Amino acid sequence: MKTSPSMLPKPASFTATNLIFIGRSLRHSLRNVEALIMAIMLPILLMLLFTYVFGGAIDPTGDYVNYVVPGIILLCAGFGSSSTAVDVATDMTNGIIDRFRTMPIRSVSVVAGHVAASLARNLLATCIVIGVALLVGFRPSAGAWEWIAALGVIILFILTYTWLFAAIGLVTGSPSAASGYGFALLFLPYLSSAFVPTNTMPSWLQGFANHQPVTPVIETIRGLLAGTPIGDNGWWAISWCAAILLIALVWCAIAFRRKSGRR
C-alpha cells in the first residue's frame, strides 16, 4: 500500500525545532550544576590570583585589575564554550541523532541548540565575573555605548569559540577526546596580551602573541572599557572572529552530514 503525500508528516518549522533544542540544552545545563559553577568560579579564582598574588609584582601602582579583567572575561568565555564540544560529542555517540533522523525535524538543530545554550550560560558567567571584578577594584571608564560595543564583541567571540568547539565535538570519536582536543584552544588567552603586555615577552613569542586572534579581541574590549587606544585592533578582532566563525560553520555542516550519514 502506497502512502500518499498528504499522509506523510509535515516537517516541523525551523524556528520551532531550534527553540525545542535550545530548551533541551538549557535544561541539560541546569541539571549539570557542577560544570556551570566551575565555568564561573575558575575565571574568578584566576582573576583573584592574578590581582592579589601577582598583581603587585606586575604593576606596583595597584591598577593591574583594570588591565587583567578584559582577559579574564575572554578566559571565562573560553571555559564556558569548551563544554559544547563534550555535549555535541555525547549526542553524536549515544545514538540520539539516529532517533532524531526518524522525525520530521532538522537534526542539525541539536548543534544550534547547544550553541545557543552556551551563549546564554556564558553571558550569565560574564556578568558574574564583571560583578566580582567591580568588587575587587575594577573601575571601567566606559559609557553606555562603549559597554554596548564591548558586549557585542564579547557575544561575537563567544559565538565564534562555541561553534569552533561544536565542530571539534562533531569530528572527535568520544566526549573525552573532544574535551582533550578542545582544551588546547584554552591556552590561547595565556599567549596573548590578556595578563601582560606582549612587549614584555621574549621576542620569539611576541610575533605569535601580537598576531593571534585573541589579542586584538582583548585589546578592543580593554580599549572600550578602560579607555586605552584601540587602533586597528577593532577591525582585526571582527575580521578574525568572522573568518573563524565562517570556517567553523562550514566545518560543522560538513562534519554533521558525514557523522549522521547524510549526503
Secondary structure, 3 states (H helix, E strand, C coil): CCCCHHHCCCCCCHHHHHHHHHHHHHHHHHHCHHHHHHHHHHHHHHHHHHHHHHHHHHCCCCCHHHHHHHHHHHHHHHHHHHHHHHHHHHHHHCCHHHHHHCCCCCCCHHHHHHHHHHHHHHHHHHHHHHHHHHHCCCCCCCCHHHHHHHHHHHHHHHHHHHHHHHHHHHHCCCHHHHHHHHHHHHHHHHHCCCCCCHHHCCHHHHHHHHHCCHHHHHHHHHHHHHCCCCCCHHHHHHHHHHHHHHHHHHHHHHHHHHHHCCC
